[in-house]
Amino acid sequence: MVDDVAARLREICLALPEAEEKPFGGHTAPSYRVRDKLFLMTSEDGRSMTFKAGPGVQEALVSSQPERFFVPAYVGAKGWVGARLDVEQDWAEIDELVRDSYRLVAPKRLAALIDA
């Protein structure tokens, strides 16, 4: 299951303009960047991911679906959201959340390409 989830996330992330897979720090788990800015990180065990979210999104997701979403350590205070990948997922929603995270860190010109 973890391999399927990782492959699905990879497909979503790498479909975005100039996105690349590159581990974060000393970790070996896949992380995704645009122009060397992180927009998604996965956990070492492949059971969760973290992504950047706009104001209010973290609170809305965590309070409405605590079985799926959580406030991650370290980056949670900066509005990032954790998503458990070892539970049933709404992949259309995950795709949109990943796209939103990308839009928040990508240069405007690249972010505009995914809406075109």
C-alpha positions as CSV (number, residue, x, y, z in Angstrom):
1,M,0.0,0.0,0.0
2,V,2.8,2.5,0.9
3,D,4.3,2.0,-2.6
4,D,1.0,2.7,-4.3
5,V,0.5,5.9,-2.2
6,A,4.0,7.1,-2.8
7,A,3.6,6.5,-6.6
8,R,0.3,8.4,-6.6
9,L,1.8,11.4,-4.7
10,R,4.8,11.4,-7.0
11,E,2.5,11.5,-10.0
12,I,0.5,14.4,-8.6
13,C,3.6,16.4,-7.6
14,L,5.7,15.8,-10.7
15,A,2.8,16.8,-13.0
16,L,3.2,20.4,-11.7
17,P,5.5,22.8,-13.6
18,E,9.2,22.5,-12.7
19,A,8.4,20.3,-9.7
20,E,11.2,18.0,-8.7
21,E,11.6,15.2,-6.2
22,K,14.5,15.8,-3.8
23,P,15.0,14.6,-0.2
24,F,14.8,17.1,2.6
25,G,17.9,17.5,4.8
26,G,19.2,14.1,5.9
27,H,16.0,12.3,5.3
28,T,15.5,9.7,2.6
29,A,11.8,10.1,2.1
30,P,10.6,11.8,-1.0
31,S,10.0,15.6,-0.8
32,Y,8.8,17.8,-3.6
33,R,10.1,21.3,-4.5
34,V,9.6,24.0,-7.1
35,R,12.7,26.1,-7.6
36,D,14.2,24.5,-4.5
37,K,11.2,25.6,-2.3
38,L,9.4,22.7,-0.5
39,F,5.7,22.3,-1.1
40,L,5.3,18.7,0.1
41,M,7.3,16.3,2.4
42,T,6.6,12.7,3.2
43,S,7.4,10.9,6.4
44,E,10.2,8.3,6.5
45,D,7.7,5.5,7.0
46,G,5.5,6.7,4.1
47,R,2.4,6.9,6.4
48,S,2.0,10.7,6.3
49,M,2.8,13.8,4.3
50,T,2.9,17.5,5.2
51,F,2.0,20.4,2.9
52,K,1.8,24.2,3.0
53,A,-1.7,25.6,3.4
54,G,-3.2,29.1,3.4
55,P,-4.6,30.9,6.4
56,G,-7.4,29.0,8.2
57,V,-7.0,25.8,6.1
58,Q,-5.0,23.9,8.8
59,E,-7.6,24.6,11.5
60,A,-10.5,23.7,9.1
61,L,-9.0,20.4,8.0
62,V,-7.8,19.2,11.4
63,S,-11.1,20.2,13.2
64,S,-13.3,18.6,10.6
65,Q,-11.4,15.4,9.9
66,P,-8.9,14.7,12.7
67,E,-8.7,11.0,11.6
68,R,-7.1,12.2,8.3
69,F,-5.4,15.6,9.1
70,F,-3.1,16.8,12.0
71,V,-0.9,19.6,13.0
72,P,2.7,18.4,12.2
73,A,5.6,19.0,14.5
74,Y,8.0,21.9,13.7
75,V,6.2,23.3,10.6
76,G,2.6,23.2,12.0
77,A,3.1,26.5,13.7
78,K,3.8,28.0,10.2
79,G,0.4,26.7,8.9
80,W,1.6,23.4,7.3
81,V,-0.8,20.5,7.5
82,G,-0.2,16.8,8.1
83,A,-2.2,14.2,6.3
84,R,-2.3,10.6,7.2
85,L,-1.7,8.4,4.2
86,D,-2.5,5.1,5.9
87,V,-6.2,5.8,5.9
88,E,-8.7,5.9,3.1
89,Q,-8.1,9.1,1.0
90,D,-10.1,11.3,-1.2
91,W,-7.5,11.6,-3.9
92,A,-9.2,14.5,-5.7
93,E,-9.0,16.4,-2.4
94,I,-5.3,15.4,-1.9
95,D,-4.6,16.6,-5.5
96,E,-6.2,20.0,-4.8
97,L,-4.4,20.4,-1.5
98,V,-1.0,19.6,-3.2
99,R,-1.8,22.1,-5.9
100,D,-2.7,24.8,-3.4
101,S,0.6,24.1,-1.5
102,Y,2.5,24.4,-4.8
103,R,0.7,27.7,-5.6
104,L,1.8,29.1,-2.2
105,V,5.5,28.5,-2.9
106,A,5.9,28.6,-6.7
107,P,6.7,31.8,-8.6
108,K,3.5,33.4,-9.8
109,R,4.3,32.6,-13.4
110,L,4.5,28.9,-12.7
111,A,1.6,28.9,-10.3
112,A,-0.6,30.5,-13.1
113,L,0.3,27.6,-15.4
114,I,-1.7,25.1,-13.4
115,D,-4.8,27.1,-13.5
116,A,-4.6,27.6,-17.3
